[in-house]
Amino acid sequence: MSSRMRRARSRTRHRPSGTSGRTRAGALALAAALGGTIVGCGGESARRPTVNLYNAPQENIGVLVDRCNRLARGRYTIVLNTLPRDADGQREQLVRRLAAADPGLDVLGLDVTWTAELAEAGWIRPWTGEYERRARAGTLAKPLETAVWEGRLYAAPYNTNVQLLWYRSDLIPEPPRTWEELIRTSTRLAAQGKPHRGGITGARYEGLVVWFNSLIQSAGGAILTPDGERVQLGAPALTALGVMRAFARSPAADPSLSSMREDDVRLAMESGRAAYQINWPFVYASMAANRPDMLRVLKWAPYPGITGPGRAPLGGANFGVSAYSRHPREAFEAALCLRDAESQKIAAVRDGLPPTIRAVYDEPEMARAYPMRQAILDALETAAPRPKTPTYQNVSTVTSAVLSPPDEIVPVRTEARLRDLIGDALSSKGVLP
Amino acid sequence: MSTRAPARHARRRISEEKTAQRRLALWLCAPAALIMLLVTGWPILYAVLLSLQRYDLRFPDERAWVGLSNYAAVLTDPFWWNAFWVTVVITVISVAIELVLGMLLALAMYRTLIGRGVIRTLVLIPYGIVTVVAAYGWRYAWTPGTGWLAGALPPGSAPLTEKIPGVAIIILAEVWKTTPFMALLLMAGLALVPDDLLKAASMDGATAWQRFWQVTLPLMRPAILVALLFRTLDAFRIFDNIYVLTGGAADTGSVSLLAYRNLIGGLNLGIGSTMSVLIFLTVAAISVLFIRAFGISAPGTQGERR
């Protein structure tokens, strides 16, 4: 989803369930027995538990898995299982298995928006004692907060993410600070016959909710009340909806705004159509690879707001431990290793995933891969998390359905409809579109 | 006169034999019927039971019987009705096109003298390809930047992200895929038309057109109706093509896709099962309509119908 940007393109090896790993271990033991050394097959699997990691595709996660397996010195073996590329597909597979109490899942790579749902259903274990202390130590506050539900820690933050404004300094000398300024900039560029589009995720999916959520929080409001129990919206929502409508109907809007996701937004800028885009930092590495000539003029600025700087969307992923895991101790250990400072540095430098441990940002390797690291850290101070509720999936689905397409938003009417449908979604009543 | 009594006697004996045979037949059928009842009857009943409950897998504690309120929620929902009408449009248009194309293909396959085997194989290829694989082929073909079909469109258009072009592409993929099936069923119907009848009609001076409309088609009626029924039921349950092509974006989802979204994505067994039951009822209604209105017999009992 939006929040989980990835440069990874290749699928890593896939293992459908936990049993195959054990079967292989058993086969190894059997082979050893046939060799005349030990008697009794399956003995090895009892000594070395398999920890099944289910994670979104990430090109170099194998490096982390190998590293942690080495460090484990035979206490456990992590086996990587790659989930589908899109977040809905990932969640679908995880919840389907968890609902069926599948013991083949141990460590789960979770989008920051799933914590409440999985914790409330009792599908992931709370982190306590020493594990909790290690997961919290040195971790940035905002990413940590996404892993907390009702005061308890349910996951260890792996990577975080924030959106920034990326603009071409040859077209826009001074970065706009508000959405109004962005629209004005586009209008001016259009009048001069220069590339004037602005890229934003306007398709009917999580990306549209992310946009709305950041706008409403920049306007001082929220979609839900702080406890996540009721709908808030109100005047800040009207402001946010007004901005979305104005943007979608201005020269800034791409003709295919209502079908654009992160990658389309990135491509619009790389192809020279857009003068700026609102996107995750993966666009930097992508432009370095695809348009080195344009990289020279690519600059970044804080997420635009209503009257001043805005509150950037907060994304990222955390590691949880399944409630049905047969080796919870090993699973917690493995999860901690996969997200320790060294692992996060590898993921940041090789796969472009912003770390959640503050100290990693000061590593010398980070300077080259992350010239925008200070901007990310600054944005993390005020970043806008998405609403916390066990029914987030429902809330998000109806919100994107109501907001799409953005140019047909009529603030007062749209707000009323959102209030109505989100209210139903919170009690998991009504139909999901 | 004298033969009447023994004849009656014989008839009674035959009918006794028939009763015994029928009883044996019932016994022989019983295991199969019982298994059918278990594997189809129970899931249907279970779905009905689920549809009467508030049952969200994420909130197992809130499970409760709620009567028909799930049905009220679904039947008053605009998303459901949008999906319903999209499904109806896809069904009606695709089956209509398939009938015409299928008839042409059936005639071609039936009447060709040379290369009959090759032609029949060629026609059947689309039907032999896994739907999801074919759907991915279509999806990439229509994706701007990568597709050979998208290249023929004006730049900037992304047909799969808009409602009407999206539905049109879904119908196209569906027609391409299942026309061979229609053709196959219709070809079987063509075999029912005796050649003598056509020859006689031609002797009477009927043109080829008249022979087709007034001899072939009426005789093929049972086959056509069975083919239509099969395809209508299939088309109404469309899922995989839409799942791959548009994923239901821009309101192009079918009722099956909506049920899937609520069941698997939303984990809402109550609402999801309600939709499944409603789809089941609609499919049942379509079958009854076909059988009542057009008087077709169930496949396998053709000719026995009185």
Interface residues (C-beta under 8 A of the other chain):
Chain A: D88 R91 E92 V95 R96 A99 E117 E120 A121 A203 R204 P255 S256 S258 S259 P390 T391 Q393 N394 T397 A401 S428 K429 G430 V431 L432 P433
Chain B: R54 D56 L57 R58 F59 P60 A73 V74 D77 F79 W80 G156 A158 T161 E162 A249 A250 G253 L258 R261 N262 I264 G265 G266 L267 N268 I271 M275
